[in-house]
């Protein structure tokens, strides 16, 4: 989520799933979805663990994924902090694949 001034200047960015504020000076990486949605690596790891490893997650019930804004018929991880935030299996796998290809992120799939 990006907070901006009325003129459009960026004030703050935070994870749509846990509300953690992004520190541009720090090493924190976030994945950006459509229309500026953001997913931090801690939430990505939690979603991957739950959907992929534990085979959890309810199938989409006419709700959009916060990241891709699509209604997909596949499991989703719902944020325990922000009730309306959810990420679909496709977005989780896509983010995991992209992050693993970039050695600078240091992110590994949970096991």
JOTALIN-V955675 format. One record per pair of residues at least 24 apart in sequence whose C-alpha atoms are under 10 Angstrom apart, sorted by the first residue. I is the first residue (numbers start at 1). J is the second residue. D is the distance in whole Angstrom. If there is no record, write none. Layout:
I|J|D ; I|J|D
This chain:
1|32|9 ; 1|33|10 ; 1|35|9 ; 1|36|6 ; 1|37|5 ; 1|38|6 ; 1|39|9 ; 2|35|9 ; 2|36|6 ; 2|37|8 ; 2|38|8 ; 3|36|10 ; 13|37|9 ; 13|38|8 ; 14|38|7 ; 14|39|8 ; 14|40|8 ; 15|39|5 ; 15|40|6 ; 15|41|9 ; 15|42|10 ; 15|43|8 ; 16|40|8 ; 16|43|9 ; 16|66|8 ; 16|67|9 ; 16|79|9 ; 16|81|9 ; 16|82|7 ; 16|84|9 ; 16|85|7 ; 16|86|9 ; 17|42|10 ; 17|43|7 ; 17|44|9 ; 17|66|9 ; 17|77|10 ; 17|78|8 ; 17|79|5 ; 17|80|8 ; 17|81|7 ; 17|82|6 ; 17|83|9 ; 17|84|9 ; 17|85|6 ; 17|86|8 ; 17|87|9 ; 18|42|9 ; 18|43|7 ; 18|79|7 ; 18|80|8 ; 18|81|6 ; 18|82|7 ; 18|85|9 ; 19|81|8 ; 19|82|8 ; 27|104|10 ; 27|105|9 ; 28|105|9 ; 29|99|10 ; 29|105|7 ; 29|106|10 ; 29|107|10 ; 30|95|10 ; 30|105|10 ; 31|67|9 ; 31|91|10 ; 31|95|7 ; 31|96|10 ; 31|98|10 ; 31|99|9 ; 32|67|7 ; 32|68|10 ; 32|95|9 ; 33|65|10 ; 33|66|8 ; 33|67|4 ; 33|68|6 ; 33|69|8 ; 33|91|9 ; 33|95|10 ; 34|65|10 ; 34|66|8 ; 34|67|6 ; 34|68|6 ; 34|69|7 ; 34|70|10 ; 35|66|9 ; 35|67|8 ; 35|68|9 ; 35|69|9 ; 36|66|10 ; 36|67|8 ; 37|66|7 ; 37|67|6 ; 37|68|9 ; 37|69|10 ; 37|85|10 ; 38|66|9 ; 38|67|7 ; 39|66|9 ; 39|67|8 ; 39|87|9 ; 39|92|10 ; 39|95|9 ; 41|95|10 ; 41|96|9 ; 41|99|9 ; 41|105|10 ; 41|107|8 ; 41|108|10 ; 42|107|10 ; 43|77|10 ; 43|79|8 ; 43|80|10 ; 43|87|10 ; 43|92|10 ; 44|77|10 ; 44|87|9 ; 44|91|10 ; 44|92|7 ; 44|93|9 ; 44|95|8 ; 44|96|8 ; 44|107|10 ; 44|109|9 ; 44|110|10 ; 45|92|9 ; 45|96|9 ; 45|107|9 ; 45|108|9 ; 45|109|7 ; 45|110|6 ; 45|111|10 ; 46|77|8 ; 46|79|9 ; 46|92|10 ; 46|110|8 ; 47|76|8 ; 47|77|5 ; 47|78|8 ; 47|79|9 ; 47|86|9 ; 47|87|8 ; 47|88|9 ; 47|89|8 ; 47|92|7 ; 47|93|10 ; 47|110|10 ; 48|76|10 ; 48|77|8 ; 48|87|10 ; 48|88|10 ; 48|89|8 ; 48|91|10 ; 48|92|6 ; 48|93|8 ; 48|95|10 ; 48|96|8 ; 48|109|8 ; 48|110|7 ; 48|111|9 ; 49|77|10 ; 49|92|10 ; 49|109|8 ; 49|110|6 ; 49|111|8 ; 50|75|10 ; 50|76|9 ; 50|77|7 ; 50|78|10 ; 50|110|10 ; 51|75|7 ; 51|76|7 ; 51|77|7 ; 51|87|10 ; 51|88|9 ; 51|89|7 ; 51|92|9 ; 51|93|10 ; 52|89|8 ; 52|92|9 ; 52|93|9 ; 52|110|10 ; 52|111|10 ; 53|109|10 ; 53|110|8 ; 53|111|7 ; 57|86|10 ; 57|87|10 ; 57|88|9 ; 57|89|9 ; 58|88|10 ; 59|88|9 ; 59|89|10 ; 60|86|10 ; 60|87|10 ; 60|88|8 ; 64|88|9 ; 65|89|9 ; 65|90|10 ; 65|91|8 ; 66|91|10 ; 67|91|7 ; 67|92|9
